[in-house]
Amino acid sequence: MVTKKKPEIYDITGIISLLEHHFNKPKIGVLVACILAMGGNDFLPNFHSISHDKLLSTVMKDGEIRENLVTTFTAELENGEKKVIYTLDKLLYTKLYATLYCPPKVDSTALTFAEIRQLSIKLPGKEFKHPQTWLPPTSALDNLADLTARRTTTDKTSLQIATMTDEKRVTGQNFKVKFWAGNQEDVVTTMERFTTYSLSSMVVELWQGVVQFNATLDTSIKDQVIGELVVNKSLAHSHTLSLDDFSFSDNNVSINLKFSKTDQLGKGSLIIIPSINSHVCPVHLLKKYFIARPKTIGPAFIHFGGNYVTRYQFNAVLKKALNVANITSDNFQSHSFRIGAASQSSKMGFSDDEIQDFGRWESKAFKRYIRIPTLKLARVTACKEAEQFKCQLKNVQHVNTLKQEVMKTKYETQISQSKLQGEQKLETIIKLDNEVLKLAANLTEQESKIQVLETQHKALNKQLENKEQEILSLKIHNCRDESGGDFTSVQSKITQPIPSVTIIGTSNTKGIDPQGMSSRYSLNKVVAYTLSETESKVRSLTNVPKVLVFHSLTNDIKTCHPDECIFKMETIINVSLELFPDTKIVLSLPTPRADNPTFNNRGLLISALLKEKFNDNKMIAFCDNSNLSYKNEPLQKFLDTRDGVHLNESGIRVFASNLRDCIDNILDLLTGVKNFVTAN
């Protein structure tokens, strides 16, 4: 049998050691346990689509969340036992879940929490997601953060407070977990702070052998005032302050802090404490101590017999000193120095960043150590909130002013552009009007010339006819018999028959002069106001016309659907071709009209449909009257101003010219110029 090795994924100790080495974070096992207790898609609280892997990988990738989401500190109880307490940063907790719920390929740092939550509810252009997949609101996350930070022994998945048998670095091998059924803040909130008064009282009562530091001088030493002053049996002496770490000058003392809680790698930091004019001057007291100290190497603080001072001994002497100074020692421990330093610094007006920098805190955990009287705290908080509100108000006013200026500038720009565009359009209209006037003048001049030419043409035709009669008369006389007999027959000039053209149309055809259209064909006009009347007129024709012209759609456009007009027109054409198979047909398309845009558009549609239907029929030609309009809009100069439908004299002239050209074309005649309008 071959025994399989245990998979590496079950080597918890190895995994934690690897993480500690990679991230240089000794207590990362605590962080992992806490992160896994925050909830996901298969454990409580239930966050759908948030797996263990996704939760842990997100925390490890974000340096700020990894380093500051969970912070720990060690609380020492009266019996000497130490308890590790962790705190949870609500802001980073909210940021973590905003990052988890942010859509892929979207930078969560570029969006607000509200925007990320909106994207988790509904993506642009998509349907609403299932409510179970929505990012919870901030109020819910705050409550979950409180629940996560306050779990008790009943929740076996949480790592709230651990009991450590020693102060060795926490690893999978030497870390024993016990659960504490109490609040994480109980140890801290019940602990009193050291103040200037309490320290001074102890120094006055116990002047010999007791060395303390003034809490008002420098906050940076308070964080390590106990851990580096005394000897811990479980740690090397190299972590404890020695004689070589102190350097005195006239006005200060420099302390080389080789290791600290926030400096586990031993990079070191230099602390300089100035002297003050007081009986509790730290520089003066340290000098007196080192004069009385036995001349031996090793830790700086020892007994007169040379033994090292331990933490237990320090706490015992501390309680005795408090009792001698008539100060109740029940709520004082070595941790009170850290609380006093943070509180006094805040009282003296240092900012949060300065306090964090002085005490070398890596997060905002120091705020839990600040003890300020409730009324003063309320005043300070109110003042800060008032200042923040004033700043926000100024910012809002500034933003509103900027918005108003932007809107004003935009409005003025739009007005300027509108004026400029209006002026340009006005100039264009004036130019077009001038061109129209010029064209109208040219047209009038050309019409006058046409009339002169037509008059001359008529006179020439009359003279030609007279000459032909004279020639005929001369031929008759030349053919007389010389004997005086009868005249010989003389054949007169043989002429081709003139083709006949019949126009059946509405009132717009009344103004056309049949005599002025052309001398090459005879023109007969028949009035029919509707398509039905037109069909009747066709059936009643007795003479066979060479060309049959229809202009019959003017009135039916108003009452009939375009399809019905096309059907009636097709019936008229079929009847005409059935009665007169050799007759060619001219369809005069509807003239533009200004009485109703709908009727005008309907006329354009019918024209297009007629062309499409009869375009391939060689017996049918179209008379296009689109030159009476411009861009499908009727030209008012060709319309009767009384109704906007009937053509005026100029319009009839153009209309008759269109018919003449179409008739000449279908009869293969040369185009001539005539006066098409009646004298009336």
Secondary structure in CASP SS format (residue, H / E / C, confidence):
PFRMAT SS
TARGET T0000
AUTHOR 0000-0000-0000
METHOD secondary structure of the structure
MODEL  1
M C 1.00
V C 1.00
T C 1.00
K C 1.00
K C 1.00
K C 1.00
P C 1.00
E H 1.00
I H 1.00
Y H 1.00
D C 1.00
I H 1.00
T H 1.00
G H 1.00
I H 1.00
I H 1.00
S H 1.00
L H 1.00
L H 1.00
E H 1.00
H H 1.00
H H 1.00
F H 1.00
N C 1.00
K C 1.00
P C 1.00
K C 1.00
I H 1.00
G H 1.00
V H 1.00
L H 1.00
V H 1.00
A H 1.00
C H 1.00
I H 1.00
L H 1.00
A C 1.00
M C 1.00
G C 1.00
G E 1.00
N C 1.00
D C 1.00
F C 1.00
L C 1.00
P C 1.00
N E 1.00
F C 1.00
H C 1.00
S C 1.00
I C 1.00
S C 1.00
H H 1.00
D H 1.00
K H 1.00
L H 1.00
L H 1.00
S H 1.00
T H 1.00
V H 1.00
M H 1.00
K H 1.00
D C 1.00
G H 1.00
E H 1.00
I H 1.00
R H 1.00
E H 1.00
N H 1.00
L C 1.00
V E 1.00
T E 1.00
T E 1.00
F E 1.00
T E 1.00
A E 1.00
E E 1.00
L C 1.00
E C 1.00
N C 1.00
G C 1.00
E C 1.00
K E 1.00
K E 1.00
V E 1.00
I E 1.00
Y E 1.00
T E 1.00
L E 1.00
D C 1.00
K H 1.00
L H 1.00
L H 1.00
Y H 1.00
T H 1.00
K H 1.00
L H 1.00
Y H 1.00
A H 1.00
T H 1.00
L H 1.00
Y H 1.00
C C 1.00
P C 1.00
P C 1.00
K C 1.00
V C 1.00
D C 1.00
S H 1.00
T H 1.00
A H 1.00
L C 1.00
T C 1.00
F H 1.00
A H 1.00
E H 1.00
I H 1.00
R H 1.00
Q H 1.00
L H 1.00
S H 1.00
I H 1.00
K E 1.00
L C 1.00
P C 1.00
G C 1.00
K C 1.00
E C 1.00
F E 1.00
K C 1.00
H C 1.00
P H 1.00
Q H 1.00
T H 1.00
W C 1.00
L C 1.00
P C 1.00
P C 1.00
T H 1.00
S H 1.00
A H 1.00
L H 1.00
D H 1.00
N H 1.00
L H 1.00
A H 1.00
D H 1.00
L H 1.00
T H 1.00
A H 1.00
R C 1.00
R C 1.00
T C 1.00
T C 1.00
T C 1.00
D C 1.00
K C 1.00
T C 1.00
S C 1.00
L C 1.00
Q C 1.00
I E 1.00
A E 1.00
T E 1.00
M C 1.00
T C 1.00
D C 1.00
E C 1.00
K C 1.00
R C 1.00
V C 1.00
T C 1.00
G C 1.00
Q C 1.00
N C 1.00
F C 1.00
K C 1.00
V C 1.00
K C 1.00
F C 1.00
W C 1.00
A C 1.00
G C 1.00
N C 1.00
Q C 1.00
E C 1.00
D H 1.00
V H 1.00
V H 1.00
T H 1.00
T C 1.00
M C 1.00
E C 1.00
R C 1.00
F C 1.00
T C 1.00
T H 1.00
Y H 1.00
S H 1.00
L H 1.00
S H 1.00
S H 1.00
M H 1.00
V H 1.00
V H 1.00
E H 1.00
L C 1.00
W C 1.00
Q C 1.00
G C 1.00
V C 1.00
V C 1.00
Q C 1.00
F C 1.00
N C 1.00
A C 1.00
T C 1.00
L C 1.00
D C 1.00
T H 1.00
S H 1.00
I H 1.00
K H 1.00
D H 1.00
Q H 1.00
V C 1.00
I C 1.00
G C 1.00
E C 1.00
L C 1.00
V C 1.00
V E 1.00
N C 1.00
K C 1.00
S C 1.00
L C 1.00
A C 1.00
H H 1.00
S H 1.00
H H 1.00
T C 1.00
L C 1.00
S E 1.00
L H 1.00
D H 1.00
D H 1.00
F E 1.00
S E 1.00
F E 1.00
S C 1.00
D C 1.00
N C 1.00
N E 1.00
V E 1.00
S E 1.00
I E 1.00
N E 1.00
L E 1.00
K C 1.00
F C 1.00
S E 1.00
K C 1.00
T C 1.00
D E 1.00
Q C 1.00
L C 1.00
G C 1.00
K C 1.00
G C 1.00
S E 1.00
L E 1.00
I E 1.00
I E 1.00
I E 1.00
P E 1.00
S C 1.00
I C 1.00
N C 1.00
S C 1.00
H C 1.00
V C 1.00
C C 1.00
P H 1.00
V H 1.00
H H 1.00
L H 1.00
L H 1.00
K H 1.00
K H 1.00
Y H 1.00
F H 1.00
I H 1.00
A H 1.00
R C 1.00
P C 1.00
K C 1.00
T C 1.00
I C 1.00
G C 1.00
P E 1.00
A C 1.00
F C 1.00
I E 1.00
H C 1.00
F C 1.00
G C 1.00
G C 1.00
N C 1.00
Y E 1.00
V C 1.00
T E 1.00
R H 1.00
Y H 1.00
Q H 1.00
F H 1.00
N H 1.00
A H 1.00
V H 1.00
L H 1.00
K H 1.00
K H 1.00
A H 1.00
L H 1.00
N H 1.00
V H 1.00
A C 1.00
N C 1.00
I C 1.00
T C 1.00
S C 1.00
D C 1.00
N C 1.00
F C 1.00
Q C 1.00
S C 1.00
H C 1.00
S H 1.00
F H 1.00
R H 1.00
I H 1.00
G H 1.00
A H 1.00
A H 1.00
S H 1.00
Q H 1.00
S H 1.00
S H 1.00
K H 1.00
M C 1.00
G C 1.00
F C 1.00
S C 1.00
D H 1.00
D H 1.00
E H 1.00
I H 1.00
Q H 1.00
D H 1.00
F H 1.00
G C 1.00
R C 1.00
W C 1.00
E C 1.00
S C 1.00
K H 1.00
A H 1.00
F H 1.00
K H 1.00
R H 1.00
Y H 1.00
I C 1.00
R C 1.00
I C 1.00
P C 1.00
T H 1.00
L H 1.00
K H 1.00
L H 1.00
A H 1.00
R H 1.00
V H 1.00
T H 1.00
A H 1.00
C H 1.00
K H 1.00
E H 1.00
A H 1.00
E H 1.00
Q H 1.00
F H 1.00
K H 1.00
C H 1.00
Q H 1.00
L H 1.00
K H 1.00
N H 1.00
V H 1.00
Q H 1.00
H H 1.00
V H 1.00
N H 1.00
T H 1.00
L H 1.00
K H 1.00
Q H 1.00
E H 1.00
V H 1.00
M H 1.00
K H 1.00
T H 1.00
K H 1.00
Y H 1.00
E H 1.00
T H 1.00
Q H 1.00
I H 1.00
S H 1.00
Q H 1.00
S H 1.00
K H 1.00
L H 1.00
Q H 1.00
G H 1.00
E H 1.00
Q H 1.00
K H 1.00
L H 1.00
E H 1.00
T H 1.00
I H 1.00
I H 1.00
K H 1.00
L H 1.00
D H 1.00
N H 1.00
E H 1.00
V H 1.00
L H 1.00
K H 1.00
L H 1.00
A H 1.00
A H 1.00
N H 1.00
L H 1.00
T H 1.00
E H 1.00
Q H 1.00
E H 1.00
S H 1.00
K H 1.00
I H 1.00
Q H 1.00
V H 1.00
L H 1.00
E H 1.00
T H 1.00
Q H 1.00
H H 1.00
K H 1.00
A H 1.00
L H 1.00
N H 1.00
K H 1.00
Q H 1.00
L H 1.00
E H 1.00
N H 1.00
K H 1.00
E H 1.00
Q H 1.00
E H 1.00
I H 1.00
L H 1.00
S H 1.00
L H 1.00
K H 1.00
I H 1.00
H H 1.00
N H 1.00
C C 1.00
R E 1.00
D C 1.00
E C 1.00
S C 1.00
G C 1.00
G C 1.00
D C 1.00
F E 1.00
T C 1.00
S C 1.00
V C 1.00
Q C 1.00
S C 1.00
K C 1.00
I C 1.00
T C 1.00
Q C 1.00
P C 1.00
I C 1.00
P C 1.00
S E 1.00
V E 1.00
T E 1.00
I E 1.00
I E 1.00
G E 1.00
T C 1.00
S H 1.00
N H 1.00
T H 1.00
K C 1.00
G C 1.00
I E 1.00
D C 1.00
P H 1.00
Q H 1.00
G H 1.00
M H 1.00
S C 1.00
S C 1.00
R C 1.00
Y C 1.00
S E 1.00
L E 1.00
N E 1.00
K E 1.00
V E 1.00
V E 1.00
A C 1.00
Y C 1.00
T C 1.00
L H 1.00
S H 1.00
E H 1.00
T H 1.00
E H 1.00
S H 1.00
K H 1.00
V H 1.00
R H 1.00
S C 1.00
L C 1.00
T C 1.00
N C 1.00
V C 1.00
P C 1.00
K C 1.00
V E 1.00
L E 1.00
V E 1.00
F E 1.00
H E 1.00
S C 1.00
L C 1.00
T C 1.00
N C 1.00
D H 1.00
I H 1.00
K H 1.00
T H 1.00
C C 1.00
H C 1.00
P H 1.00
D H 1.00
E H 1.00
C H 1.00
I H 1.00
F H 1.00
K H 1.00
M H 1.00
E H 1.00
T H 1.00
I H 1.00
I H 1.00
N H 1.00
V H 1.00
S H 1.00
L H 1.00
E H 1.00
L H 1.00
F C 1.00
P C 1.00
D C 1.00
T C 1.00
K E 1.00
I E 1.00
V E 1.00
L E 1.00
S E 1.00
L C 1.00
P C 1.00
T C 1.00
P C 1.00
R C 1.00
A C 1.00
D C 1.00
N C 1.00
P H 1.00
T H 1.00
F H 1.00
N H 1.00
N H 1.00
R H 1.00
G H 1.00
L H 1.00
L H 1.00
I H 1.00
S H 1.00
A H 1.00
L H 1.00
L H 1.00
K H 1.00
E H 1.00
K H 1.00
F H 1.00
N C 1.00
D C 1.00
N C 1.00
K C 1.00
M C 1.00
I E 1.00
A E 1.00
F E 1.00
C E 1.00
D C 1.00
N C 1.00
S H 1.00
N H 1.00
L H 1.00
S E 1.00
Y E 1.00
K C 1.00
N C 1.00
E E 1.00
P E 1.00
L C 1.00
Q H 1.00
K H 1.00
F H 1.00
L E 1.00
D C 1.00
T C 1.00
R C 1.00
D C 1.00
G C 1.00
V C 1.00
H C 1.00
L E 1.00
N C 1.00
E H 1.00
S H 1.00
G H 1.00
I H 1.00
R H 1.00
V H 1.00
F H 1.00
A H 1.00
S H 1.00
N H 1.00
L H 1.00
R H 1.00
D H 1.00
C H 1.00
I H 1.00
D H 1.00
N H 1.00
I H 1.00
L C 1.00
D C 1.00
L C 1.00
L C 1.00
T C 1.00
G C 1.00
V C 1.00
K C 1.00
N C 1.00
F C 1.00
V E 1.00
T C 1.00
A C 1.00
N C 1.00
END
